[in-house]
Amino acid sequence: MRIVVVDDDRLVCQSLKTILEANSNISVIGLGYDGDDAVQLCAQLQPDVLLMDIRMEPTSGLVACERILEQHPSMRVLFLTTFLDDEYIIRALHLGAKGYILKQDFESIIPALKAVHMGQSVFGGEIMLKLPGLLHGRGAQNWAAYGINDKEMAIIKLVAQGLSNREIADTLFLSEGTVRNYISVILEKLHLRDRTQLAVFYLSTPGQGTEFSPAK
């Protein structure tokens, strides 16, 4: 797994490199110190996962994430920060970051990287506790206005529960390929980038928060 690490604290960057490369399956191929570095390194090196801080100067991790995902929609961004800030969490989710974990949760960093590399979305325990309250600020979604039918709605709910395509297929007695096609159509209808944004969009409807579970 090829990782780029970006943090405005150079000591943190070097420490993370040392820690991560103690795992034989991880190679840190680039270090950066602000959001501009992150954008450049992702373009040049195409890492499997970008592990990045949020609050950096002059360019924040959130600004960098937006730019990176505009240029490389499949890039996997995992935020690692000390800030349990509501606004940061919401914006990171809506931008399409694959995860948001706290530096204090030291032991979760490598498992989170592995999960994100496999396409899962990962959020620290403290963040999971905050999500329902953060995401229920909007009124109920008018799903019919987006052209979402009953089968698509069922798939959306299962995505929000953290089920894989195979698990959704088994639950709804569909083929895995059919589920993939449904999700592609749903994302297009809702103008969303990926499964994480789809889960966030669903959770933004009041009463849905209890159905979301963290990726394992």
C-alpha angles and dihedrals in degrees: 000000000000114000134188114201121202123183131141090228105081092198090056090051093051092044092051091049091053093046096046096046090054081078107078092216095058128076121182102213099176144017125205135178106206142014094275090057089051093054092048096045093049091051093047102038106026095212123199090235134011111214105197143169119231108216107060136138138265091003119025126221091247093056090046092049091054092050094045095050091047089056098033110024093181095054113122112225121191116186117215112186146144092228120097090187118158095216092049092050094049094046093047091053095047092048089058103253112165095221149359120205135163125246087228088066089071097162092055097061100085095040088048092051091050092049093048090047087056090053099260126132118236131196127174119249095253090051092050089056091054098046101083093052093044097049102046098077098103130074122258116294119248094221093179089061088064092049093249112160129202095267092049090048090054090052092048090054092050092048088053089053089058098251119156122235090259092051091048090049092052092047095050097034093243133128118262090241091055090052090051090052092049092051092049090052092046092051090050093049092050095039091236130146106219149342093285092058089045091055091048091049091052093045090054088073110091114255098024102093097093091064096065121093131181120259113256 
